[in-house]
Every structure is written in structure tokens, then in C-alpha cells.
């Protein structure tokens, strides 16, 4: 399994980084895990043809994780002229959220006669799924339920495990999410400012021993975190970083 971090930034593009967008490839199938508002630029920069992607999987419905979906679909319809089926997966309510986002960004577009079949799949802590040939398990995160449910995911393929927190303050659900993972990509937004809906480095450091991943990579960093990034023992994500599992 290969994970290319096309976008490692926060909602505001701090450090010149793209919004969250992860390209996942396993056994010849490809998917995106989150597709934030700047993701079409990130995909173009990386030279990734959208028609080869079979699945979009979302952690939650904030614009920096979900906002690229309308442009992705319209590009598929009118530019790439996609004919291959597309799966759009995410927390409960993903179909309604997708249609609302399309209609908000491009009024009338939610009624398009799509030239490609779209299947919506809800992935919840009670309902795992297999997407693009990868087993996906969801874990509840603590972020902003107005944009949720907010979830982290464990992706398992051929004995390899990739875990991604999405956005979340500390929650004990991060422990089973990360257990035994070959790599954990975890948001760490602030350095020493404790927030109700994002993780800070002090809290992460206090719980570091509870995270059973073999490799920990920090992402979604604010300017404050980026200023300290080179001091940290953990790896920190950057646009274009590739994790080969």
C-alpha cells in the first residue's frame, strides 16, 4: 500500500500547503482519502489522472477535507468525461452532504445527468467497508459534529495498516485506531494551545506511549506548529511526502 500526501495543510493553507488530500494505492486500485478545497490543484501538480481513482473517502464534511468534491465531479463530467463508476464514501449522511455541497458551489449541478455511475457508501464504527480493495474501519473522533460525524480510519491491505485521525482533539479512540499500524498520520494543530476540537503537541506527547503505531507522522499543522516542526522527534508531513507500507 502506498500513501502519497498531496495535501498536508490546515484549513488556511499555512506554510503554503494544500488542504488535506491523501492518494492511496493498493493492488492496482486508487482512492483519495479526503479531498479538501485545494485538491484539484494538488492532483494536477502531482500528475494524477482523476479517472483512475475509483473511490473518494471522507473523514468529515469541513471544506478543507471535503470541499474539493464539487470541482472533482464537474471536472469528471465535462473535462475528463469520466465513464468509470465512482464510489463516494464517508460518515453517515455522506450522500446528502455531497448533494448539498455540489448545489452550493454550482447551483443546478446536483441534478446533472452524470455520465458515470455514482455509488454512496456510509462507513461507520458499526459498519466497516471494503473500498478500492482496501478494508476500511471507522473510529469516532472529537472534532465538530456540525461537520460530522467526524471519523478516523484504519486502512488494511495485504497485512499492512495505515491509520489516519482526520481532525480530532485527544480521544481514547486514537489508541485502537493506531494499534499495530505501520504508519499513523495524525493531526497536530497547535504547539501548546489546548483546543476543544484539535490536538496540540503537549497532549500528543503526554499520550505518545499509548499510540501503538510503528511510525507516527504529524499533519494539519498551524503556523505555530510549523515553527517548531524541526525540533520534534516525530516526522512531520509535507505536500508530496510518500509513505510506502
C-alpha positions in Angstrom: 0.0 0.0 0.0 1.3 3.5 -0.9 0.0 6.7 0.6 1.0 10.0 -1.1 0.3 13.0 1.0 -0.8 15.5 -1.7 -2.1 18.0 0.8 -0.8 18.3 4.4 -2.1 21.7 5.3 -4.7 23.2 7.6 -7.8 25.0 6.6 -5.9 28.2 5.8 -3.0 26.8 3.7 -0.5 27.6 6.4 3.0 27.2 5.2 1.8 27.3 1.6 0.4 23.8 2.0 -2.6 22.3 0.2 -5.7 21.2 2.2 -5.9 17.6 3.3 -5.8 15.1 0.4 -4.2 11.6 0.5 -3.7 9.4 -2.5 -3.9 5.7 -1.6 -2.9 3.0 -4.0 -3.1 -0.8 -3.3 -3.1 -3.7 -5.7 -3.7 -1.5 -8.7 -6.6 0.4 -7.3 -6.5 4.0 -6.3 -8.6 6.2 -4.0 -8.5 9.6 -2.3 -8.8 9.9 1.4 -10.2 13.4 1.9 -10.4 15.9 -0.9 -10.1 19.4 0.5 -10.9 22.6 -1.4 -7.5 22.9 -3.0 -7.2 19.3 -4.0 -7.7 19.7 -7.7 -4.6 21.9 -7.9 -2.7 19.3 -5.8 -3.9 16.5 -8.1 -2.8 18.4 -11.1 0.6 19.2 -9.6 1.1 15.5 -8.8 0.1 14.5 -12.4 -2.7 12.2 -11.1 -5.4 11.5 -13.6 -8.7 11.6 -11.9 -10.4 8.9 -13.9 -8.1 6.3 -12.5 -9.5 7.0 -9.0 -12.3 4.6 -8.1 -13.2 6.0 -4.7 -13.3 9.2 -2.6 -13.4 8.6 1.2 -14.1 11.4 3.6 -13.3 11.8 7.3 -15.8 14.7 7.8 -17.5 17.5 6.0 -15.4 20.6 6.6 -14.3 22.4 3.4 -10.6 21.7 3.9 -11.3 17.9 3.8 -14.5 17.8 1.7 -14.6 21.0 -0.3 -12.9 19.6 -3.4 -15.7 17.2 -4.2 -17.9 19.5 -6.4 -15.0 20.5 -8.6 -13.8 16.9 -8.8 -17.3 15.8 -10.0 -17.7 18.6 -12.6 -14.2 18.0 -13.9 -15.1 14.4 -14.3 -18.3 15.3 -16.1 -17.1 18.0 -18.5 -13.3 17.7 -18.8 -12.1 14.2 -18.2 -15.5 12.9 -19.4 -15.4 10.0 -17.0 -17.4 6.9 -17.7 -16.0 4.7 -14.9 -18.1 4.2 -11.8 -17.2 6.3 -8.8 -17.7 5.5 -5.1 -18.2 8.4 -2.7 -17.8 7.1 0.9 -17.8 8.7 4.3 -19.7 9.1 7.6 -23.4 8.8 7.9 -25.2 11.3 5.7 -22.5 11.4 3.0 -24.9 11.4 0.1 -27.0 14.3 1.4 -23.8 16.3 2.3 -22.4 15.7 -1.2 -25.5 16.9 -3.0 -25.7 20.0 -0.8 -22.0 20.8 -1.5 -22.5 20.4 -5.3 -25.6 22.6 -5.3 -23.9 25.3 -3.1 -20.8 25.5 -5.3 -22.5 25.1 -8.7 -26.3 25.8 -8.5 -28.3 23.3 -10.5 -25.4 20.8 -10.8 -26.8 18.4 -8.2 -29.4 17.5 -10.9 -26.8 16.7 -13.5 -27.3 13.5 -15.5 -23.9 12.1 -14.6 -22.2 10.2 -17.4 -20.7 7.9 -14.8 -22.5 5.8 -12.1 -22.1 7.2 -8.5 -22.5 4.9 -5.5 -22.6 6.4 -2.0 -21.3 4.2 0.9 -21.7 5.1 4.6 -18.7 3.8 6.6 -19.4 4.0 10.4 -17.8 2.4 13.5 -20.6 -0.1 13.3 -20.3 -0.8 9.6 -16.9 -1.4 8.1 -16.4 -1.5 4.4 -14.1 -2.6 1.6 -13.2 0.3 -0.7 -10.8 0.1 -3.7 -9.8 -3.3 -2.5 -8.9 -2.0 1.0 -10.6 -2.9 4.3 -11.7 0.3 6.0 -12.7 0.6 9.7 -14.0 3.8 11.1 -13.4 5.3 14.6 -15.3 8.2 16.2 -13.2 11.3 16.6 -13.8 14.5 18.6 -13.9 17.5 16.3 -17.1 19.3 15.2 -20.2 17.3 15.0 -21.8 20.0 12.9 -19.4 18.8 10.2 -19.7 15.1 11.1 -19.9 12.5 12.3 -16.1 13.0 12.4 -14.1 9.9 11.9 -10.6 8.4 11.7 -9.9 5.4 9.6 -7.8 2.2 9.6 -6.9 1.0 6.1 -5.8 -2.6 5.9 -4.4 -4.3 2.8 -2.1 -7.3 2.5 -1.2 -7.3 6.1 -0.2 -3.5 6.1 -2.1 -1.0 8.2 -2.4 2.8 7.6 -4.2 4.8 10.2 -5.4 8.4 9.8 -7.0 10.5 12.5 -8.7 13.1 10.4 -9.2 16.1 12.6 -9.6 15.5 16.3 -8.8 16.5 19.8 -7.4 13.8 22.0 -9.8 10.9 22.4 -9.1 7.3 23.7 -10.4 6.1 20.3 -7.0 7.1 18.9 -5.5 4.2 20.8 -7.3 1.3 18.9 -7.1 3.4 15.7 -3.3 3.4 15.9 -2.7 0.0 17.5 -0.2 -2.0 15.4 -0.4 0.4 12.4 2.6 0.6 10.1 2.0 4.3 9.9 -0.3 6.7 11.8 -0.9 10.1 10.2 -2.3 12.3 13.0 -3.3 15.9 13.0 -1.4 18.1 15.5 -2.7 21.6 15.0 -1.2 23.6 17.9 2.0 23.6 19.9 0.9 24.5 23.4 -2.6 25.9 22.9 -5.2 23.3 24.1 -8.3 23.4 21.9 -11.6 21.6 22.2 -11.6 20.2 18.6 -7.9 19.9 17.6 -4.9 18.1 19.0 -2.0 20.1 20.5 1.6 18.8 20.7 1.7 18.8 24.5 -1.3 16.5 24.7 0.1 14.3 22.0 3.4 14.0 23.8 1.6 13.1 27.1 -0.2 10.2 25.3 2.6 9.2 22.9 3.2 5.9 24.7 -0.5 5.0 24.2 -0.2 5.2 20.4 0.9 1.8 19.2 1.9 2.7 15.6 5.3 1.8 14.3 5.6 5.2 12.7 3.9 8.5 13.6 3.7 11.4 11.2 2.2 14.8 12.2 0.0 16.7 9.8 -2.5 19.6 9.6 -0.1 21.9 11.4 -0.8 25.6 12.2 1.9 28.3 11.8 2.7 27.8 15.5 3.3 24.1 15.0 5.3 24.6 11.8 7.6 27.0 13.6 8.5 24.0 15.9 8.4 21.2 13.4 12.2 20.8 13.0 12.5 20.3 16.8 10.2 17.3 17.0 11.3 13.7 17.3 8.2 12.7 15.2 8.1 13.0 11.5 6.0 15.8 10.1 4.1 15.6 6.8 4.7 17.8 3.8 3.0 18.0 0.4 4.4 15.3 -1.8 5.5 13.0 1.0 5.1 9.3 0.2 4.6 6.6 2.8 5.3 3.1 1.3 3.9 0.4 3.6 
